[in-house]
Amino acid sequence: MPAPSHLDPRLLRAFVAVAEELHFTRAAARLYVAQQALSRDVRRLERELGVELFVRTTRQVTPTADAERLLPHARRVLAAQDDLLAAFGQARPLLVDLNSPGLATGRRVLHRARELAPDCELMARYESGLTGAAGELLAGRLDASFGRFAGLDPALRAGLAQQPVRYEPMAVVLPEDHPLAGLPEVPVGALAGEEVYAGAGNPRTPEWTDLARGLFAEHGVRLAAPLPLAVGDEEFERMIAKTRNPVLAVVDFPALPRTVRRPLVAPVPLSPVSLVWRKGLAHPGLDALRRAAAELSRAEKWLVRPVSGWIPARDDHMMSKQI
């Protein structure tokens, strides 16, 4: 088959996302498109090139030798397109990771940034945790994210910048028939003897598990054993319903079926949230994102710590300065 005279960059973006994620659902979420549309674009690219790019089974997606050969070329083409658009005043979209759908802090900052810079395209992504996003930021496949900066490995932090945004009060999600579910607030010590799920074993969220470990160390609360990595809200809800473990969350965590969410107190544990981006990144969308974060932090008093608030000492240090 003769080589095609033109390839739609959208098809190359779909291919690169699948090649890097090795999972169609995650790749679709990263590109903010329906999975069916993503699969259609990959199949069209395969037809136009006359090769098979992925071997698909119910368990995994494996790139073929042709996919491995195409990947570096596709990345260069997309980078060149982004540079071309930027050179003529058409900045490429800013890719902003919101961690997980439903979490309010990053979403509110993103929405306000879109209002401040209506001519910029700011696109949402969902990487599930800051550690998972950090590698993507450093590789240039993401531009900004939100999360606990102090929880990152120092090698990752070295290439990133941050702006403190919020001390977000933490909560616990309980089965609706749990003995503590009737309380309006749950003292941390009341969870003694429980096994609380805090993402243990999830390679994308070790910064969250580490925060939980520090919080629970003095209260006799155990971390629940790792669960299989659940992709999507439906799978996560199913796993939580199956184990019936309380889940460590934040006060804005979206409701799950047959559960209640209760703020934690005595002390009030705080999840330190920063806006994080790659050092040296210049983009009008990032400027808008930083302005929006600062504006909301002031208006909502997000950086005012409760008298009884708790965070680890190293987080206190990181949140007191901008890097």
GUROMI-741673 format. One record per residue: z, x, y of N, C-alpha, C in turn; residue in three letters. Coordinates in steps of 0.2 Angstrom, whole numbers, plus 5000, padded with zeros to 4 digits. Each point is the difference from the previous one (the first is absolute). Layout:
<recs>
ZXYZXYZXYAla ...
</recs>
This chain:
<recs>
500050044994500049965006500050045006Met 499649995005499950045006500749995004Pro 500250065004500649995004499949955006Ala 500549965001499949955006499950045006Pro 499749975005499850035006500649985005Ser 500449954999500649995004500649974996His 500650025002500649974997500449975005Leu 500249944999500549975005500750044999Asp 500250025006500750045000500549954997Pro 500049945001500549954997500150014992Arg 499450014997500050024993500350064998Leu 499950055004500350074999500849995001Leu 500249965005500749995001500449974994Arg 499649954998500349974994500050044994Ala 499550044999500050054994500650055001Phe 500150035006500550055002500749974999Val 500149945002500749974999500149994992Ala 499549984996500249994993500150074997Val 499650055002500050074997500750035002Ala 500349985005500650035002500649964997Glu 500049945000500549954997500050004993Glu 499450004997499949994993500349934998Leu 499949955004500349944999499649955005His 499749954997499649965005500449955004Phe 500649984998500449965004500350045006Thr 500250064998500350045006499550025005Arg 499450024997499450025005499849945004Ala 500049944997499949945005500549995005Ala 500650014998500549995005500050055006Ala 499850064998499950065004499549985005Arg 499449974998499549995004500049935004Leu 500649964998500149935002499449964999Tyr 499750004994499549964998500249964993Val 499649954998500249974994499750054994Ala 500449994994499850054995499349984997Gln 499849945000499449984998499450035004Gln 500150005007499650045005499950074998Ala 500650034999500050074999499650024993Leu 500149964995499750014994499249995001Ser 499949955004499249995001499750065003Arg 500450035005499750065004499950064995Asp 500550014996500050064995499449994996Val 499949944997499449984996499450015003Arg 499949985006499450015004499950075001Arg 500550045002499950075001499750044993Leu 500349974994499850034994499349984999Glu 499849945001499349984999499550045005Arg 500250015006499650045005499950074998Glu 500550034997500050074998499750014993Leu 500049954996499850004993500550044995Gly 500649995002500550044996500649954999Val 500450024995500749974999500550045003Glu 500449975005500550045003500750004997Leu 500249944997500649994997500049974993Phe 500450024996500149974994500649965000Val 500049935000500549955001500249984993Arg 500750004999500349964995500649965003Thr 500349964995500649965003500550045002Thr 500150074998500550045001499950055006Arg 499450025001499950055005499350005002Gln 499950045006499350015003499950085000Val 499550024997499950074999499350025003Thr 500050055005499450025003499650044995Pro 499349995000499550034996499950075004Thr 499650044996499850075003499649985006Ala 499549955000499649995006500549985006Asp 500549964999500549985005500350075003Ala 500250044996500350065002499550045004Glu 499450004998499550045004499949965007Arg 500049945000499949965006500550005005Leu 500750014998500549995004500050055006Leu 500050064999500050045006499449995005Pro 499449984998499549985004500249945004His 500249954997500249945003500550015005Ala 500550044999500550015005499750035006Arg 499650054999499750035006499549965004Arg 499749954997499649955003500449965004Val 500549974998500549965003500350035006Leu 500250064999500350045006499550015005Ala 499450024999499550015005499849935003Ala 500049954997499949935003500649995005Gln 500650014998500649995005499950055006Asp 499950064999499950055005499449975005Asp 499549984997499449985005500249945004Leu 500449954997500249945004500550025005Leu 500450054999500550025004499750035006Ala 499550044999499750045005499649965005Ala 499849944998499749955005500449945002Phe 500750025000500449955002500249944995Gly 499850014994500149944995500550034995Gln 500650005002500550034996500149974993Ala 500050034995500149974993500649965000Arg 500149964995500649965000500650044998Pro 500649985003500650044999500349964994Leu 500150044994500349974994500850015000Leu 500349945000500750005001500349974994Val 500450044997500449974994500649965002Asp 500149944997500649965002500550004994Leu 499950054995500550004994499849954995Asn 500249945002499949944995499949945004Ser 499649954998499949945003500749965001Pro 500049975006500649965001500650045004Gly 500050065000500550045004499849995007Leu 500549995005499949985006499950055005Ala 500450065000500050055005499350035001Thr 499750034995499350025001499549955002Gly 500149944997499549955002500049985007Arg 500649995003500149985007499750065005Arg 500250064998499750065004499350005000Val 499749994994499250005000499749945004Leu 500349944999499849945004500050015007His 500650035003500050025007499550055002Arg 499950054996499550055002499349975000Ala 499949964996499349965001499949975006Arg 500649975003500049975006499950055006Glu 500350054999500050065005499350035000Leu 499750004995499350044999499549954997Ala 499849955003499549954997499450034998Pro 499850065003499350034998500050054994Asp 500750014998500050044994500149964994Cys 499850034994500149974994500550034996Glu 500649964999500550034996500149964994Leu 499950034994499949974994500750014996Met 500249954997500650004996499950034993Ala 500450044997500050024993500749994997Arg 500150014994500749994997500050054994Tyr 500450055002500150064995500749994996Glu 500449955002500749994996500550045002Ser 499950065002500650055002499750055005Gly 500550035004499850065004499750064996Leu 500450024995499850054996499349994997Thr 499849954998499349984998499550015005Gly 500249985006499650005006499950075003Ala 500550044999500050075003499450044998Ala 499950004993499450044998499449985003Gly 499949935000499449975003499950025007Glu 500650005004500050025007499750075001Leu 500350044996499850085000499350014998Leu 499849964996499350004997499549975005Ala 500249965005499649975005499749934997Gly 500349984995499849934997500449945003Arg 500550025004500449955003500250045007Leu 500149965005500250035007500749995002Asp 500349944998500749995002500449964995Ala 500650014999500449964996500749995003Ser 500449964996500749995002500550014994Phe 500650035002500550014995500550055002Gly 500450024994500550055001499850075000Arg 499950035006499750065001500550064997Phe 500649995001500550054997500050004992Ala 499749954997500050004993499450034997Gly 499550035004499550034998500150084998Leu 499750024995500050074998499850045007Asp 500450065001499950045006499350025001Pro 499650024994499350025000499649955003Ala 500149934998499749955003500149995008Leu 500650005001500249995007499750055005Arg 499950064997499750065004499449985004Ala 499649964996499349985003500049945004Gly 500649965001500049945002500449995007Leu 499949965004500449985006500349934999Ala 500549995004500449934999500349985007Gln 500049945000500349965006500549954997Gln 500750015001500549954998499849935003Pro 500149954995499849935002500649955000Val 500350014994500549954999500650024995Arg 500649985001500550004995500049934997Tyr 499749994994499949944997500649984995Glu 500449955002500549984995499849994993Pro 500450024995499849994993500349944997Met 499749974995500249944997500050014992Ala 500249954997499950004992499749934998Val 499550004996499749944997500349994993Val 500349945000500449984994499749944996Leu 500050004994499849934996500449955003Pro 499749945001500449945004500649984996Glu 500150024994500649984996500550065000Asp 499950055003500450065000500749985003His 500650034997500649985003500150025008Pro 499650045002500050025007499549965005Leu 499649964997499549975003500349955005Ala 500649974999500349955005500350035006Gly 500050075000500350035006499550015006Leu 500249995006499550015006499850075001Pro 500550044998499950085001500350034993Glu 499750054998500350034994500350075002Val 500650014999500350075001499750054995Pro 499850065002499750054995500550014994Val 500650005001500550014995500049944995Gly 499849945002500049954995499450014995Ala 499650045001499550024995500250054994Leu 500750025001500250054995499949974993Ala 499850044996499949984993499349974999Gly 499649995005499349974999499550065000Glu 499449984997499550055000499549975005Glu 499950035005499549985006499450045000Val 499449965000499450035000499850035007Tyr 499850065000499850035006499450055000Ala 499649984995499350035000500150064995Gly 500550014997500150064995499450014996Ala 499750065000499450024996499449995003Gly 499949965006499449995003499850065004Asn 499550034999499850075003499849995007Pro 499949945003499849995007500649985004Arg 500649994997500649985004500650044999Thr 500050074998500650034999500550015006Pro 499749995006500450005006500549945000Glu 499849944998500449944999500550014995Trp 499850024994500550014995500650055002Thr 499850055003500550055003500549975005Asp 499749965004500449965005500549964996Leu 499849964995500449964996500650044997Ala 499850064997500550044996500550025005Arg 499850025006500650025005500449955002Gly 499749945001500449945001500549984995Leu 499850004994500449974994500550054997Phe 499950065002500450064996500749995001Ala 500349975005500749995001500249934998Glu 499649964998500249934998499949984993His 499950044996500049984993499449964998Gly 499450015004499449964998499550044997Val 499749984995499550044996499349985002Arg 499650055000499349985001499749984993Leu 499649955001499749974994499450054997Ala 499950004994499550044997499349995002Ala 499650045000499349995003499649954996Pro 499649965004499649954997499350025000Leu 499649974996499350025000499749995007Pro 499650045003499749995006499649935001Leu 500349965004499749935001499550005006Ala 499449994999499549995005499949935002Val 500249995007499949935002500749965000Gly 500049955004500749965001500149964994Asp 499549974996500149964994500350044995Glu 499850074999500350044994500750025002Glu 500150025006500750025002500549944999Phe 499849945002500449944999500149994993Glu 499550014996500149994993500550054997Arg 500050065002500450054997500749995002Met 500149985007500749995002500349944997Ile 499649954999500349944996500150014993Ala 499750054997500150024993500750044999Lys 500150055005500650045000500649975002Thr 499949955005500649975004500450055004Arg 499850065001500450055004500049985007Asn 500550005004500050005007499550055003Pro 499749995005499550055003500250025007Val 500050065001500250035007499449995005Leu 500149975005499449985005500250015007Ala 499749975005500150005007500149925002Val 500349995006500149935002499449965001Val 499450035001499449975001499549994993Asp 500350024995499750004993499749934999Phe 499449994998499849934999500349974994Pro 500149945000500449964995499650004993Ala 500450014995499750004993500249934997Leu 499649974995500249944997500650014996Pro 500549955000500649994997500550065001Arg 499950025007500550065002500349985007Thr 500550035002500350005007500050075002Val 499950005007500150075003500650005005Arg 500550054999500650005004500150065003Arg 500250005006500150075004500650034997Pro 500050075000500550044997500550025006Leu 500650004999500550025005500550054997Val 500550025004500650044998499850064996Ala 499650055002499750005007499349965000Pro 499750005006499349975001499650064999Val 499650014994499650054999499349995003Pro 499850065003499449995004499450044997Leu 499449975000499450044998499750035006Ser 500050075001499750035006499249994999Pro 499749975005499349995000499650045005Val 499650044999499650045005499249984999Ser 499750015006499350004999499850074999Leu 499550014995499950074998499250015000Val 499850065002499350015000499850084999Trp 499450014999499850074999500050045006Arg 500450065000500050045006499350025003Lys 499949995006499350025003499549945000Gly 500249944998499649955000499949975007Leu 499449995002499949975007499549944999Ala 500349945002499649944999500349955005His 499649965003500349955005500449954996Pro 499849984994500449964996500750024999Gly 500150074999500750034999500449995006Leu 499650025006500449995006500349935001Asp 499649954998500249935001500649984995Ala 499950034994500549994995500750035002Leu 500050065003500650035003500349965006Arg 499549985004500349965006500349934997Arg 499749974995500249944998500750014996Ala 500150054996500650024997500650015005Ala 499850045005500550015006500249935003Ala 499549965002500249945003500449954996Glu 499849994994500449964995500750034999Leu 500150064999500650034999500549995006Ser 499750005006500449995006500249925000Arg 499549965000500149935000500449974995Ala 500050024994500449984994500650044999Glu 500150055004500650044999500150034993Lys 499450024997499950024993500450074999Trp 500050045006500450064999500750005002Leu 500349945001500750005002500449994993Val 500450054998500350004994500649955000Arg 500149964995500749965000500650054999Pro 500549985003500650044999500250024993Val 499949954996500250024993499350024996Ser 499550025003499450024997500150064996Gly 499650014994500050064996499350024999Trp 499950075001499450034998500250074998Ile 499750044995500150074999500050045006Pro 500450064999500050045006499350035002Ala 499650024995499450035002499549955003Arg 500149944998499649945004500250005007Asp 500750005001500250005007499750055004Asp 499950064997499750065004499349985001His 499649984995499349995001499949945005Met 500449955000499949945004500250025007Met 500350055002500350015006499450045004Ser 499550024997499550045004499349984997Lys 499550025004499349994998499750064999Gln 499650014994499750064998499350005001Ile 
</recs>
